[in-house]
Amino acid sequence: MATRPIEKEIDVDAPRERVWEVLTGEATYRRWSAEFAEGSYAETDWQQGSSVRFLGPDGTGLVGRVLVSRRPELLDIEYTGVVGGGRDDTESEQARLWSGTHEMYRLAEAGGGTLLAISAPMEEAYYDEMVGAWDRALAVVKELSRGAG
Protein backbone atom coordinates (compact mmCIF):
# COMPACT_ATOMS: atom_id res chain seq x y z
CA MET A 1 0.00 0.00 0.00
CA ALA A 2 1.14 3.51 -0.77
CA THR A 3 -0.24 7.02 -0.84
CA ARG A 4 0.16 9.75 -3.40
CA PRO A 5 -0.99 13.34 -3.17
CA ILE A 6 -4.11 14.72 -4.77
CA GLU A 7 -3.34 18.29 -5.83
CA LYS A 8 -6.06 20.72 -6.84
CA GLU A 9 -6.53 24.47 -7.32
CA ILE A 10 -9.69 26.55 -7.56
CA ASP A 11 -10.36 30.26 -7.98
CA VAL A 12 -12.81 31.59 -5.42
CA ASP A 13 -14.49 34.97 -5.80
CA ALA A 14 -14.10 35.82 -2.12
CA PRO A 15 -11.37 37.18 0.16
CA ARG A 16 -8.89 34.75 1.74
CA GLU A 17 -10.30 35.36 5.22
CA ARG A 18 -13.76 34.22 4.08
CA VAL A 19 -12.38 31.10 2.37
CA TRP A 20 -10.39 30.27 5.53
CA GLU A 21 -13.58 30.57 7.61
CA VAL A 22 -15.39 28.17 5.25
CA LEU A 23 -12.53 25.66 5.36
CA THR A 24 -12.28 25.66 9.16
CA GLY A 25 -15.71 26.66 10.50
CA GLU A 26 -17.48 23.75 12.18
CA ALA A 27 -20.75 24.01 10.23
CA THR A 28 -19.14 24.85 6.88
CA TYR A 29 -16.46 22.15 7.29
CA ARG A 30 -19.24 19.58 7.75
CA ARG A 31 -20.94 20.82 4.56
CA TRP A 32 -17.95 20.62 2.23
CA SER A 33 -16.42 17.48 3.78
CA ALA A 34 -19.74 15.68 3.26
CA GLU A 35 -18.52 15.17 -0.32
CA PHE A 36 -16.10 12.56 1.08
CA ALA A 37 -18.61 10.95 3.42
CA GLU A 38 -21.92 12.37 4.62
CA GLY A 39 -21.57 13.18 8.32
CA SER A 40 -17.80 13.82 8.25
CA TYR A 41 -16.42 16.22 10.83
CA ALA A 42 -13.19 17.51 12.37
CA GLU A 43 -12.18 17.63 16.03
CA THR A 44 -9.64 20.47 16.33
CA ASP A 45 -9.28 24.15 17.05
CA TRP A 46 -7.06 24.56 13.92
CA GLN A 47 -4.32 26.21 16.01
CA GLN A 48 -0.65 25.47 15.32
CA GLY A 49 0.48 22.52 17.44
CA SER A 50 -3.07 21.31 18.13
CA SER A 51 -4.21 17.76 17.55
CA VAL A 52 -6.69 17.07 14.77
CA ARG A 53 -9.00 14.15 14.10
CA PHE A 54 -10.84 13.91 10.78
CA LEU A 55 -13.72 11.53 11.38
CA GLY A 56 -16.53 9.96 9.43
CA PRO A 57 -19.98 9.22 10.81
CA ASP A 58 -18.78 5.80 11.97
CA GLY A 59 -16.05 7.38 14.13
CA THR A 60 -13.16 6.16 11.98
CA GLY A 61 -10.71 8.46 10.26
CA LEU A 62 -7.29 10.06 10.49
CA VAL A 63 -5.38 11.63 13.37
CA GLY A 64 -2.61 14.17 13.24
CA ARG A 65 -1.51 17.60 14.30
CA VAL A 66 -1.64 21.09 12.90
CA LEU A 67 1.97 21.72 11.89
CA VAL A 68 1.38 25.24 10.53
CA SER A 69 -1.69 27.45 10.94
CA ARG A 70 -1.01 30.84 9.39
CA ARG A 71 -4.44 32.42 8.94
CA PRO A 72 -5.54 33.16 6.21
CA GLU A 73 -2.75 31.80 4.00
CA LEU A 74 -1.51 28.33 5.02
CA LEU A 75 -2.80 25.30 6.90
CA ASP A 76 -0.49 22.26 7.05
CA ILE A 77 -1.69 19.13 8.84
CA GLU A 78 0.70 16.23 9.43
CA TYR A 79 -0.95 12.85 9.87
CA THR A 80 0.31 10.55 12.62
CA GLY A 81 -2.10 7.65 12.20
CA VAL A 82 -5.67 6.49 12.01
CA VAL A 83 -8.70 6.42 14.31
CA GLY A 84 -10.61 3.19 14.74
CA GLY A 85 -12.40 1.29 17.45
CA GLY A 86 -12.70 4.44 19.52
CA ARG A 87 -8.95 5.02 19.75
CA ASP A 88 -6.06 6.67 17.95
CA ASP A 89 -3.73 4.15 16.30
CA THR A 90 -0.19 5.19 15.39
CA GLU A 91 1.37 1.70 15.33
CA SER A 92 -0.47 -0.53 12.82
CA GLU A 93 0.51 -0.96 9.17
CA GLN A 94 -2.47 1.22 8.19
CA ALA A 95 -1.36 3.95 10.64
CA ARG A 96 2.21 3.86 9.33
CA LEU A 97 0.90 4.30 5.78
CA TRP A 98 -0.46 7.74 6.77
CA SER A 99 2.18 8.75 9.31
CA GLY A 100 4.26 11.68 8.10
CA THR A 101 1.96 12.58 5.19
CA HIS A 102 0.62 16.12 4.93
CA GLU A 103 -2.68 17.71 3.98
CA MET A 104 -2.11 21.34 2.99
CA TYR A 105 -4.31 24.30 2.16
CA ARG A 106 -2.69 27.37 0.56
CA LEU A 107 -4.72 30.53 0.05
CA ALA A 108 -3.25 33.23 -2.20
CA GLU A 109 -4.72 36.57 -3.20
CA ALA A 110 -5.61 36.46 -6.88
CA GLY A 111 -7.38 39.16 -8.85
CA GLY A 112 -9.56 40.36 -5.99
CA GLY A 113 -10.39 36.81 -4.95
CA THR A 114 -8.53 33.76 -3.66
CA LEU A 115 -6.61 30.98 -5.33
CA LEU A 116 -7.11 27.94 -3.08
CA ALA A 117 -4.61 25.13 -3.59
CA ILE A 118 -4.88 21.83 -1.74
CA SER A 119 -2.61 18.84 -1.46
CA ALA A 120 -3.95 15.75 0.29
CA PRO A 121 -2.53 12.23 0.56
CA MET A 122 -4.64 9.37 -0.71
CA GLU A 123 -4.32 5.61 -0.77
CA GLU A 124 -3.75 4.41 -4.33
CA ALA A 125 -6.84 2.17 -4.23
CA TYR A 126 -9.12 5.18 -3.61
CA TYR A 127 -7.21 7.79 -5.59
CA ASP A 128 -9.49 8.17 -8.65
CA GLU A 129 -12.66 8.17 -6.55
CA MET A 130 -11.26 10.77 -4.16
CA VAL A 131 -10.07 13.08 -6.96
CA GLY A 132 -13.75 13.44 -7.90
CA ALA A 133 -14.73 13.95 -4.27
CA TRP A 134 -12.15 16.76 -3.94
CA ASP A 135 -13.54 18.42 -7.09
CA ARG A 136 -17.03 18.37 -5.55
CA ALA A 137 -15.77 19.49 -2.11
CA LEU A 138 -13.90 22.46 -3.58
CA ALA A 139 -16.99 23.47 -5.56
CA VAL A 140 -18.91 23.53 -2.24
CA VAL A 141 -16.12 25.60 -0.60
CA LYS A 142 -16.37 28.04 -3.52
CA GLU A 143 -20.15 28.31 -3.23
CA LEU A 144 -20.12 28.71 0.57
CA SER A 145 -17.39 31.35 0.33
CA ARG A 146 -19.51 33.47 -2.01
CA GLY A 147 -22.62 33.16 0.15
CA ALA A 148 -23.44 34.10 3.72
CA GLY A 149 -22.37 30.69 5.00
Buried (B, 14 or more C-beta within 10 A) or exposed (E): EEBEBBEBEBEBBBBBEBBBBBBBBEEBBBBBBBBBBEEBBBBBEBEEEBEBBBBBEEEBBBBBBBBBBEBBBBBBBBBBBBBBEEEBBBEEEBBBBBBEBBBBBBBEEBEEBBBBBBBBBBBEEEBEEBEEBBEEBBEBBBEBBBEEE
